[in-house]
Amino acid sequence: MLFGFMASGKTTIGGLLSEMTGMRLLDTDVMVEEVAGATVEEVFAAGGEERFRELERTEVLRAAGRQNVIIAVGGGAVLEPGNVVELRRAGVMYLLDVSADEVRRRAHRSGGRPLLGGGKGDVEELMRARRGVYREAADVVIETTGRKPSEVAGEIAADFRSRSPGRTDGS
């Protein structure tokens, strides 16, 4: 399971892990978009964060019930204790850690971050509020700031293999 703050690299690194291992990537934000027939931003605009979290809980449960998959969950998914329980049952929890400056740089490039304010203080405040929960949920913390996604994916794949002799998946 890959999780972390917005723009920490979950989708990109998950895609690389999928290529490296041959395992399917399940990105719960994408799953929510498919079920809702709308983008994450549109779900937030129409139903607020509460509606998005409701859809997210359902998709996390669905993803966690799958075998031999890599799961990338949105930045707020692990704030819900029930999601953490389900994800822990499914596999190793990798926290992709990132600096506030890196988040702003990456988010500026990609856009579409409904909970991400424009100011430095907003990013740092939200990160600070989530840091403890993230650390508590993590089995492994991987720093992504200033690193190539392929390097991070390789580190995760190697760690997972070391934990599960004979397995090649990245879940």
DOMI-82664 format. One record per residue: y, x, z of N, C-alpha, C in turn; residue number from 1; residue in three letters. Coordinates in steps of 0.1 Angstrom, whole numbers, plus 5000, padded with zeros to 4 digits. Atoms other than C-alpha are relative to their C-alpha. Example, Ala and Ser with C-alpha at 12.3 -4.5 7.8 and 13.67 -1.06 7.14 Angstrom:
2
R   nc2   nc1   nc3  cac2  cac1  cac3   cc2   cc1   cc3   nr  rest
R  4988  5009  5000  4955  5123  5078  5012  5009  5000    1   ALA
R  4989  4991  5000  4989  5137  5071  5011  4992  5008    2   SER
***
This chain:
171
R   nc2   nc1   nc3  cac2  cac1  cac3   cc2   cc1   cc3   nr  rest
R  4988  5008  5000  5000  5000  5000  5012  5009  5000    1   MET
R  4987  4993  5000  5034  5013  4991  5011  4991  5005    2   LEU
R  4989  5008  4996  5064  5001  5009  5012  5009  5004    3   PHE
R  4989  4993  4996  5099  5012  5018  5013  4993  4996    4   GLY
R  4987  5006  5002  5136  5005  5014  5002  4998  4985    5   PHE
R  4997  5002  5014  5150  4992  4981  5003  5013  4994    6   MET
R  4997  4989  5008  5151  5018  4954  4993  5013  5006    7   ALA
R  5008  4988  4995  5126  5041  4973  4990  5005  4990    8   SER
R  5009  4995  5011  5105  5043  4942  4986  4993  5000    9   GLY
R  5013  5007  4999  5077  5018  4950  4994  4996  4986   10   LYS
R  5005  5004  5013  5073  5004  4915  4997  5011  4991   11   THR
R  5002  4988  5008  5077  5037  4897  4988  5008  5004   12   THR
R  5011  4992  4995  5054  5056  4919  4987  4992  5000   13   ILE
R  5012  5008  5001  5029  5027  4920  4995  5000  4986   14   GLY
R  5005  4999  5014  5028  5027  4882  4994  5013  4997   15   GLY
R  5006  4987  5002  5021  5064  4882  4987  5001  5007   16   LEU
R  5013  5000  4993  4994  5060  4908  4990  4992  4992   17   LEU
R  5009  5008  5008  4979  5033  4886  4995  5008  4988   18   SER
R  5005  4992  5011  4978  5056  4856  4991  5011  5005   19   GLU
R  5008  4988  4995  4963  5085  4877  4986  4995  5004   20   MET
R  5012  5005  4994  4936  5063  4893  4992  4990  4991   21   THR
R  5006  5011  5008  4929  5036  4867  5000  4987  5008   22   GLY
R  4999  5013  4992  4936  5010  4895  5012  4992  4995   23   MET
R  4990  5009  5004  4957  4980  4888  5011  5000  5011   24   ARG
R  4989  5001  4991  4992  4979  4903  5004  4985  5002   25   LEU
R  4995  5013  4996  5001  4947  4921  5014  5002  5007   26   LEU
R  4987  4999  4994  5039  4946  4927  5004  4986  5004   27   ASP
R  4998  5014  4995  5046  4916  4949  5013  4994  4996   28   THR
R  4987  5005  5006  5082  4913  4936  4997  4994  4986   29   ASP
R  5004  5005  5013  5067  4909  4901  4992  4987  5001   30   VAL
R  5009  5012  4998  5041  4884  4914  5009  4988  5004   31   MET
R  4991  5011  4997  5069  4863  4930  5008  4995  4988   32   VAL
R  4993  5004  5012  5088  4863  4898  4992  4992  4991   33   GLU
R  5009  5008  5008  5058  4851  4879  4997  4986  5005   34   GLU
R  5002  5013  4994  5051  4823  4903  5012  4991  5000   35   VAL
R  4988  5007  4999  5087  4813  4906  5006  4997  4986   36   ALA
R  4995  5001  5013  5094  4816  4869  5015  5004  5000   37   GLY
R  4987  4995  4998  5126  4834  4879  5000  5014  5005   38   ALA
R  4999  4987  4994  5138  4868  4888  5002  4999  5015   39   THR
R  4997  5000  4985  5141  4879  4924  5014  4996  5003   40   VAL
R  4986  5003  4998  5179  4877  4921  5002  4985  4998   41   GLU
R  4998  5014  5002  5176  4841  4907  4994  4992  5012   42   GLU
R  5006  5007  4988  5152  4831  4936  5010  5001  5011   43   VAL
R  4991  4998  4989  5177  4845  4961  5012  4990  4998   44   PHE
R  4988  5008  5003  5206  4827  4943  4997  4985  5002   45   ALA
R  5003  5015  4999  5188  4793  4942  4995  4996  5013   46   ALA
R  5006  5005  4987  5169  4792  4975  5003  5009  5012   47   GLY
R  4997  4991  4989  5182  4821  4995  4989  5009  5004   48   GLY
R  5010  4991  4996  5163  4848  5013  4988  4993  5006   49   GLU
R  5011  5008  4994  5142  4822  5032  4990  4996  4989   50   GLU
R  5010  5005  5010  5127  4808  5000  4993  5013  4994   51   ARG
R  5006  4988  5006  5121  4843  4986  4989  5005  5010   52   PHE
R  5010  4995  4991  5103  4854  5018  4988  4991  5001   53   ARG
R  5011  5009  5000  5082  4823  5017  4990  5003  4988   54   GLU
R  5008  4997  5012  5070  4831  4982  4994  5014  5001   55   LEU
R  5005  4986  4998  5066  4868  4991  4988  5000  5009   56   GLU
R  5012  5001  4990  5043  4859  5021  4988  4996  4993   57   ARG
R  5012  5005  5007  5020  4840  4998  4995  5011  4990   58   THR
R  5005  4990  5010  5019  4868  4972  4995  5012  5007   59   GLU
R  5005  4989  4993  5014  4895  4998  4985  4997  5005   60   VAL
R  5013  5004  4996  4984  4876  5011  4990  5000  4989   61   LEU
R  5008  5000  5012  4971  4871  4976  4996  5015  4996   62   ARG
R  5002  4986  5004  4975  4908  4968  4991  5008  5010   63   ALA
R  5008  4993  4990  4960  4920  5001  4985  4996  5000   64   ALA
R  5014  5004  5001  4929  4900  4994  4992  5006  4988   65   GLY
R  5006  4994  5012  4922  4920  4962  4994  5013  5004   66   ARG
R  5007  4987  4997  4899  4950  4961  5004  5010  4989   67   GLN
R  4997  4989  5009  4906  4984  4944  5013  4998  4992   68   ASN
R  4986  5001  5006  4943  4978  4937  5010  5008  5008   69   VAL
R  4989  4993  4994  4975  4996  4944  5010  4988  5002   70   ILE
R  4990  5011  4997  5000  4972  4961  5013  5006  5004   71   ILE
R  4987  4996  4997  5037  4978  4961  5007  4987  5005   72   ALA
R  4994  5012  4994  5056  4954  4984  5015  5002  5001   73   VAL
R  4986  4999  4999  5093  4947  4985  5005  5005  5013   74   GLY
R  4994  4994  4988  5116  4963  5010  5000  4992  5013   75   GLY
R  5000  5008  4988  5116  4934  5034  4987  4994  5004   76   GLY
R  5013  5007  4998  5079  4924  5032  4994  5004  5014   77   ALA
R  5006  4996  4988  5069  4945  5062  5008  4996  5013   78   VAL
R  4993  5005  4989  5096  4929  5084  4993  4987  5005   79   LEU
R  5008  5012  4996  5072  4899  5086  4986  5006  5006   80   GLU
R  5012  4994  4994  5044  4909  5111  4987  4995  4994   81   PRO
R  5013  5005  5006  5018  4887  5094  4997  5008  4987   82   GLY
R  5002  4992  5012  5024  4907  5061  4994  5013  5004   83   ASN
R  5005  4987  4996  5018  4939  5080  4985  5000  5003   84   VAL
R  5014  5002  4996  4985  4926  5095  4991  5000  4987   85   VAL
R  5008  5002  5012  4972  4916  5060  5000  5013  4992   86   GLU
R  5000  4988  5008  4983  4948  5043  4992  5011  5007   87   LEU
R  5008  4990  4993  4968  4970  5070  4985  4998  4998   88   ARG
R  5014  5003  5003  4935  4952  5065  4995  5005  4987   89   ARG
R  5003  4996  5014  4937  4961  5028  5000  5015  4998   90   ALA
R  5000  4986  5003  4943  4998  5031  5011  5008  5007   91   GLY
R  4991  4990  4994  4965  5028  5040  5014  4996  4996   92   VAL
R  4986  5004  5002  5002  5020  5044  5009  5013  4998   93   MET
R  4992  4989  5003  5024  5046  5027  5015  4996  5000   94   TYR
R  4986  5002  5000  5061  5045  5036  5007  5010  4991   95   LEU
R  4992  4991  5009  5083  5059  5008  5014  5000  5006   96   LEU
R  4987  4998  4993  5113  5072  5027  5010  5005  4991   97   ASP
R  4989  4996  5009  5146  5077  5011  5013  5000  5007   98   VAL
R  4987  5000  4994  5182  5086  5020  5009  4989  4995   99   SER
R  4991  5011  5004  5210  5061  5019  5008  5004  4987  100   ALA
R  4993  4995  5012  5228  5083  4993  4992  4998  4988  101   ASP
R  5010  5001  5011  5197  5083  4971  4999  4985  4996  102   GLU
R  5001  5014  5003  5194  5045  4974  5012  4995  4992  103   VAL
R  4989  5004  5007  5229  5040  4963  5000  5005  4985  104   ARG
R  5000  4994  5014  5225  5064  4933  4989  4992  4991  105   ARG
R  5010  5007  5008  5192  5047  4922  5003  4986  4997  106   ARG
R  4997  5014  5001  5204  5012  4928  5011  4998  4990  107   ALA
R  4989  5001  5010  5235  5018  4908  4995  5000  4986  108   HIS
R  5006  4999  5014  5214  5028  4878  4992  4987  4996  109   ARG
R  5009  5011  5003  5190  4998  4881  5006  4986  5002  110   SER
R  4994  5013  4997  5212  4970  4895  4990  4990  5006  111   GLY
R  5009  5011  4996  5198  4937  4907  4994  5001  5014  112   GLY
R  5005  4999  4986  5195  4943  4945  5008  4990  5008  113   ARG
R  4993  5011  4993  5204  4910  4962  5005  5003  5014  114   PRO
R  4996  4997  4986  5206  4924  4997  5008  5012  5002  115   LEU
R  4993  4987  4999  5223  4956  4989  5015  4999  4997  116   LEU
R  4986  5001  5002  5260  4956  4995  5005  5012  4993  117   GLY
R  4995  4989  5008  5283  4979  4977  5004  5013  5008  118   GLY
R  4995  4989  4993  5295  5001  5005  4989  5009  5007  119   GLY
R  5009  4990  4994  5279  5032  5021  4995  4994  5013  120   LYS
R  5004  5006  4987  5280  5015  5055  4990  4989  5000  121   GLY
R  5009  5012  5001  5262  4984  5043  4985  5005  4998  122   ASP
R  5014  4994  5003  5232  5005  5030  4995  5006  5013  123   VAL
R  5004  4992  4988  5231  5027  5061  4996  4990  5012  124   GLU
R  5002  5010  4990  5233  4996  5084  4987  4993  4998  125   GLU
R  5013  5007  5003  5204  4978  5067  4989  5010  5001  126   LEU
R  5011  4990  4998  5183  5010  5066  4998  5002  5015  127   MET
R  5001  4998  4986  5190  5016  5103  4992  4988  5007  128   ARG
R  5006  5012  4994  5180  4980  5111  4985  4999  4997  129   ALA
R  5014  5001  5004  5147  4984  5093  4991  5012  5003  130   ARG
R  5007  4987  4998  5138  5020  5101  4988  4999  5010  131   ARG
R  5011  5000  4990  5118  5013  5133  4988  4992  4996  132   GLY
R  5011  5008  5005  5098  4985  5117  4992  5008  4990  133   VAL
R  5007  4992  5011  5090  5007  5087  4991  5011  5006  134   TYR
R  5008  4989  4994  5079  5036  5109  4988  4995  5007  135   ARG
R  5011  5006  4993  5057  5013  5130  4989  4996  4991  136   GLU
R  5010  5005  5010  5040  4999  5099  4993  5011  4993  137   ALA
R  5005  4989  5008  5034  5033  5083  4988  5007  5006  138   ALA
R  5011  4991  4997  5002  5052  5083  5004  5014  4996  139   ASP
R  4996  4987  5006  5018  5080  5062  5015  4998  4996  140   VAL
R  4986  5000  5005  5055  5087  5056  5002  5011  4990  141   VAL
R  4998  4991  5011  5064  5103  5023  5015  5000  4996  142   ILE
R  4986  4998  5004  5099  5116  5016  5001  5000  4985  143   GLU
R  4998  5001  5014  5111  5106  4981  5013  5006  4995  144   THR
R  4986  4995  5004  5147  5119  4981  4999  5013  4994  145   THR
R  5000  4988  5008  5152  5145  4955  4987  5005  4994  146   GLY
R  5013  4996  5005  5116  5145  4944  4997  4992  4988  147   ARG
R  5004  5007  5012  5101  5136  4911  4989  4990  5004  148   LYS
R  5011  5010  4997  5080  5104  4911  4986  5005  4998  149   PRO
R  5014  4995  5002  5050  5122  4897  4996  5009  5011  150   SER
R  5004  4991  4988  5051  5147  4926  4996  4991  5012  151   GLU
R  5003  5009  4989  5052  5119  4951  4987  4992  4998  152   VAL
R  5013  5007  5004  5024  5100  4933  4988  5009  5002  153   ALA
R  5011  4990  4998  5003  5131  4933  4997  5003  5014  154   GLY
R  5002  4998  4986  5008  5136  4970  4993  4988  5006  155   GLU
R  5006  5012  4994  4998  5100  4978  4985  5000  4995  156   ILE
R  5014  5001  5005  4967  5102  4955  4992  5010  5007  157   ALA
R  5008  4989  4993  4956  5135  4972  4997  4995  5014  158   ALA
R  5002  5005  4986  4961  5120  5007  4990  4989  5000  159   ASP
R  5010  5011  5000  4942  5089  4998  4986  5005  4998  160   PHE
R  5014  4994  5003  4913  5109  4983  4995  5007  5013  161   ARG
R  5004  4993  4988  4912  5130  5015  4995  4990  5011  162   SER
R  5004  5009  4990  4909  5099  5036  4987  4992  4996  163   ARG
R  5011  5008  5005  4882  5082  5014  4992  5008  4991  164   SER
R  5009  4992  5010  4857  5107  5000  4992  4990  4991  165   PRO
R  5008  5008  5009  4841  5093  4969  5008  4989  4993  166   GLY
R  4992  5011  5006  4869  5068  4962  5012  5007  4992  167   ARG
R  4989  4995  5008  4896  5073  4936  5012  4990  5000  168   THR
R  4989  5010  5001  4918  5042  4941  5011  5004  5010  169   ASP
R  4988  4997  4992  4953  5043  4956  5004  4989  5009  170   GLY
R  4996  5012  4991  4953  5011  4977  5002  5004  5014  171   SER
***
